[in-house]
Amino acid sequence: MSSDETTTLTAGDAEVTVRPENGCRLGSLRIGGAELLRQGDKYGAFPMVPWCGRIRDGRFRNGGDSVQMPLNSPPHAIHGTVRDGKWRTARTPADKDVESNEAVFTYDLVDPWPYPGKVTQIVELAEDRLTLRFGVETYGDSFPAQAGWHPWFKRNLGNGGEDVVIDFSAAWQEERGADHLPTGRRIDPLPGPWDDCFGMPDGVRVTLTWPGELELTITSPEQWVVVYDEQAEAVCVEPQTGPPNGLNSEPRLVTPIEPLEATTTWSWRRL
């Protein structure tokens, strides 16, 4: 189902709703009628492009260019620009000759991002998993970029069950400074609560378990994930192509011949 404001995919008892007019965020993910995502215009699960997390002082360099981004989380810039824009729905399962249960959305990078380019997000739903894919292309000059997802999972599903349990094994944790940015040191992972970036060189794998209800596993070929569980209402598990401040510390260039691509899969089973 698709309208000017939402696109809904269904598979078995799973349903996901995408809101292209609100930053192409997932507004809802329901499994067997249970809503997994925190509701609200700022929540759900939003894309982080062309950077993830914070940029220190909103500044980064691209070759000889010094770029200043708006400080939307003073004194830093946070979570990219595309979550604030209206995306275009390029394809839905209702379109002719579309056999897969997926929808495709696009967004042109515009001011305040200084480099023209295009972002594509593909959302594909199956009965037991959701797959999200990004492609970031340039229309001209090369530029550094990151891509990732920022889901807000409900801490409690509201059915009288227990709160979610987060389980993962990371090779390292990025030491967090007082400014919430990595210091550049890698340390042994610390116990939560977290607002921290972890390294998983063999790929991201984090499991969320609502005891007696549902187990959801987030995987990605990328090696970075931010885990945030400092709020009472929700927890966040954010697979991404680089760490916070990565446009400065771990830049990955989008070039005319090499786009930036990323993917994550969320799979689930009933308990």
C-alpha positions as CSV (number, residue, x, y, z in Angstrom):
1,M,0.0,0.0,0.0
2,S,1.3,3.5,-0.9
3,S,0.1,7.0,-0.6
4,D,1.7,10.5,-0.8
5,E,2.8,10.2,2.8
6,T,3.4,6.5,3.6
7,T,4.3,3.2,2.0
8,T,3.4,0.0,3.8
9,L,4.8,-3.4,3.1
10,T,3.4,-6.6,4.6
11,A,4.7,-10.2,4.7
12,G,2.9,-12.8,6.8
13,D,2.2,-11.1,10.2
14,A,5.0,-8.5,9.7
15,E,4.3,-5.0,8.6
16,V,6.6,-2.0,8.0
17,T,5.5,1.5,7.2
18,V,7.9,4.0,5.5
19,R,7.4,7.8,5.7
20,P,9.2,9.3,2.8
21,E,7.9,12.8,3.6
22,N,9.5,12.6,7.0
23,G,13.1,11.8,6.1
24,C,12.3,8.3,4.8
25,R,12.1,7.0,8.3
26,L,10.4,3.7,9.2
27,G,7.4,5.0,11.1
28,S,6.3,1.5,12.3
29,L,7.5,-2.1,12.4
30,R,4.9,-4.5,13.7
31,I,5.4,-8.2,14.2
32,G,2.2,-10.1,15.0
33,G,0.5,-6.9,15.9
34,A,3.2,-5.8,18.4
35,E,4.8,-2.5,17.6
36,L,8.7,-2.6,17.9
37,L,9.5,1.1,17.3
38,R,9.0,4.1,19.5
39,Q,6.3,6.2,17.9
40,G,6.6,9.9,17.1
41,D,7.8,12.2,14.3
42,K,11.4,12.2,15.6
43,Y,11.6,8.4,16.3
44,G,10.8,5.3,14.4
45,A,14.0,4.4,12.5
46,F,15.7,7.2,10.5
47,P,18.5,7.2,8.0
48,M,21.8,8.8,8.8
49,V,23.4,10.3,5.7
50,P,25.8,11.8,4.7
51,W,27.3,11.3,8.2
52,C,26.5,9.3,11.3
53,G,26.5,10.6,14.9
54,R,28.3,13.8,15.7
55,I,30.9,15.8,13.7
56,R,33.1,17.8,16.0
57,D,32.2,21.4,15.9
58,G,30.3,20.6,12.6
59,R,33.6,20.9,10.6
60,F,35.3,18.5,8.3
61,R,37.8,18.7,5.4
62,N,37.5,17.4,1.9
63,G,40.9,17.8,0.3
64,G,41.6,21.5,0.4
65,D,38.0,22.4,1.3
66,S,37.0,23.2,4.9
67,V,33.3,22.5,5.3
68,Q,31.1,23.9,8.1
69,M,27.8,22.2,8.7
70,P,24.9,23.7,10.8
71,L,25.3,23.0,14.5
72,N,22.0,21.1,15.1
73,S,23.3,19.6,18.3
74,P,25.6,22.4,19.6
75,P,28.5,22.4,19.7
76,H,28.3,19.7,17.1
77,A,26.4,18.6,14.0
78,I,24.6,15.3,14.3
79,H,23.1,12.5,12.2
80,G,23.3,14.0,8.7
81,T,20.8,16.0,6.7
82,V,18.5,13.5,4.9
83,R,16.3,12.7,7.9
84,D,15.0,16.3,7.6
85,G,14.1,16.1,3.9
86,K,11.2,14.9,1.8
87,W,12.2,11.8,-0.2
88,R,10.7,10.6,-3.5
89,T,9.0,7.2,-3.8
90,A,10.6,5.6,-6.8
91,R,9.1,2.1,-6.7
92,T,6.7,0.1,-4.6
93,P,5.4,-3.5,-4.9
94,A,2.2,-2.1,-6.4
95,D,4.1,-1.0,-9.5
96,K,3.9,-3.0,-12.7
97,D,6.4,-5.8,-13.1
98,V,7.7,-5.6,-9.6
99,E,8.0,-9.1,-8.2
100,S,9.9,-8.5,-4.9
101,N,8.3,-7.2,-1.7
102,E,10.4,-4.0,-1.7
103,A,10.1,-0.3,-2.0
104,V,12.7,2.2,-3.3
105,F,13.1,5.8,-2.3
106,T,15.5,8.5,-3.4
107,Y,16.7,11.9,-2.2
108,D,18.9,14.5,-3.8
109,L,21.6,15.9,-1.5
110,V,21.0,19.6,-1.2
111,D,22.0,22.6,0.9
112,P,23.4,22.7,3.6
113,W,25.4,19.7,2.2
114,P,27.7,21.4,-0.3
115,Y,28.2,18.4,-2.7
116,P,25.5,17.4,-5.1
117,G,24.6,13.7,-5.0
118,K,21.8,11.2,-4.6
119,V,20.8,8.8,-1.8
120,T,18.8,5.7,-2.5
121,Q,17.2,3.6,0.2
122,I,15.7,0.1,-0.5
123,V,13.3,-1.4,2.0
124,E,12.6,-5.1,1.6
125,L,10.3,-7.1,3.9
126,A,10.0,-10.9,4.4
127,E,8.0,-12.9,6.9
128,D,11.0,-13.2,9.3
129,R,13.3,-10.3,8.3
130,L,13.6,-6.7,7.2
131,T,16.5,-5.7,4.9
132,L,17.5,-2.1,4.4
133,R,20.0,-0.9,1.8
134,F,21.7,2.5,1.1
135,G,23.5,3.8,-2.0
136,V,25.1,7.2,-1.9
137,E,26.3,8.6,-5.3
138,T,27.9,11.9,-6.4
139,Y,26.7,14.1,-9.2
140,G,30.2,15.7,-9.5
141,D,33.1,16.0,-7.1
142,S,34.1,13.3,-4.7
143,F,33.2,13.8,-1.1
144,P,33.5,11.9,2.3
145,A,30.3,10.3,3.6
146,Q,28.8,7.9,6.0
147,A,25.6,6.0,6.0
148,G,23.7,4.2,8.8
149,W,20.4,3.6,10.5
150,H,19.1,5.0,13.8
151,P,16.2,2.8,15.0
152,W,14.4,3.5,18.3
153,F,13.3,0.1,19.6
154,K,10.7,0.1,22.4
155,R,12.3,-0.9,25.7
156,N,9.0,-2.7,26.6
157,L,6.5,-4.0,24.1
158,G,3.6,-3.1,26.4
159,N,2.1,-6.5,26.7
160,G,3.0,-7.0,30.4
161,G,6.3,-8.6,29.5
162,E,9.9,-7.8,30.6
163,D,12.1,-5.0,29.3
164,V,14.4,-5.8,26.3
165,V,17.9,-7.3,26.9
166,I,20.7,-6.2,24.6
167,D,23.4,-8.8,23.8
168,F,26.5,-8.4,21.6
169,S,30.3,-9.1,21.6
170,A,32.5,-6.3,20.3
171,A,36.3,-6.4,19.6
172,W,36.6,-2.9,21.0
173,Q,34.8,0.2,22.2
174,E,35.7,3.7,21.0
175,E,36.7,5.6,24.2
176,R,34.1,8.4,24.6
177,G,35.3,11.8,25.6
178,A,33.4,14.4,27.7
179,D,32.1,15.8,24.4
180,H,30.5,12.4,23.5
181,L,33.0,11.9,20.6
182,P,35.6,9.2,20.3
183,T,39.0,10.2,21.7
184,G,40.8,8.0,19.2
185,R,41.6,5.3,21.7
186,R,40.2,1.8,21.5
187,I,39.4,0.2,24.8
188,D,37.9,-3.1,26.1
189,P,34.1,-2.9,26.0
190,L,32.6,-1.5,29.2
191,P,29.2,-2.4,30.7
192,G,26.2,-0.2,30.1
193,P,24.4,2.1,30.1
194,W,25.8,3.1,26.7
195,D,25.9,6.0,24.3
196,D,29.0,4.4,22.7
197,C,30.5,3.1,19.4
198,F,31.7,-0.4,19.2
199,G,33.9,-2.1,16.6
200,M,33.0,-5.5,15.1
201,P,35.5,-6.3,12.4
202,D,33.6,-9.4,11.3
203,G,30.4,-7.5,10.9
204,V,27.8,-6.1,13.2
205,R,25.7,-8.5,15.2
206,V,23.5,-7.4,18.0
207,T,20.5,-9.3,19.5
208,L,17.6,-7.7,21.2
209,T,15.4,-10.0,23.3
210,W,12.1,-9.2,24.9
211,P,11.9,-12.3,27.2
212,G,9.1,-14.6,26.4
213,E,8.0,-12.5,23.4
214,L,10.5,-11.8,20.6
215,E,14.1,-12.1,19.6
216,L,15.4,-9.6,17.0
217,T,18.9,-9.8,15.6
218,I,20.5,-6.9,13.8
219,T,23.3,-7.7,11.4
220,S,25.4,-5.8,8.9
221,P,28.6,-6.3,6.9
222,E,29.8,-3.0,8.3
223,Q,32.1,-3.0,11.4
224,W,30.7,-0.2,13.4
225,V,27.6,0.1,15.7
226,V,26.5,2.6,18.2
227,V,24.4,1.3,21.1
228,Y,22.3,3.9,23.1
229,D,20.2,2.8,26.0
230,E,20.2,5.9,28.3
231,Q,16.4,6.6,27.8
232,A,13.6,4.9,29.7
233,E,11.4,4.5,26.7
234,A,13.6,3.0,24.0
235,V,17.0,1.6,23.0
236,C,19.0,2.3,19.8
237,V,21.2,-0.1,17.9
238,E,22.8,1.8,15.0
239,P,24.8,-0.1,12.3
240,Q,26.9,2.4,10.3
241,T,29.8,2.7,7.9
242,G,32.1,4.5,10.3
243,P,32.3,5.9,13.9
244,P,31.1,9.2,15.2
245,N,33.2,12.1,13.8
246,G,34.2,9.6,11.0
247,L,34.2,12.3,8.3
248,N,37.4,13.5,10.1
249,S,38.8,10.2,11.5
250,E,37.8,7.5,9.1
251,P,36.8,9.3,5.8
252,R,35.3,7.1,3.0
253,L,35.1,8.9,-0.3
254,V,32.1,8.8,-2.6
255,T,33.6,9.1,-6.1
256,P,32.0,9.2,-9.6
257,I,33.0,5.5,-10.0
258,E,32.5,4.2,-6.5
259,P,29.3,4.9,-4.5
260,L,29.0,4.3,-0.8
261,E,26.8,1.3,-0.2
262,A,25.5,-0.1,3.1
263,T,23.1,-2.8,4.2
264,T,21.5,-4.1,7.4
265,T,19.1,-7.0,8.1
266,W,16.9,-7.3,11.1
267,S,15.6,-10.9,11.6
268,W,13.3,-12.1,14.2
269,R,11.7,-15.2,15.9
270,R,8.9,-15.6,18.4
271,L,9.8,-16.9,21.8
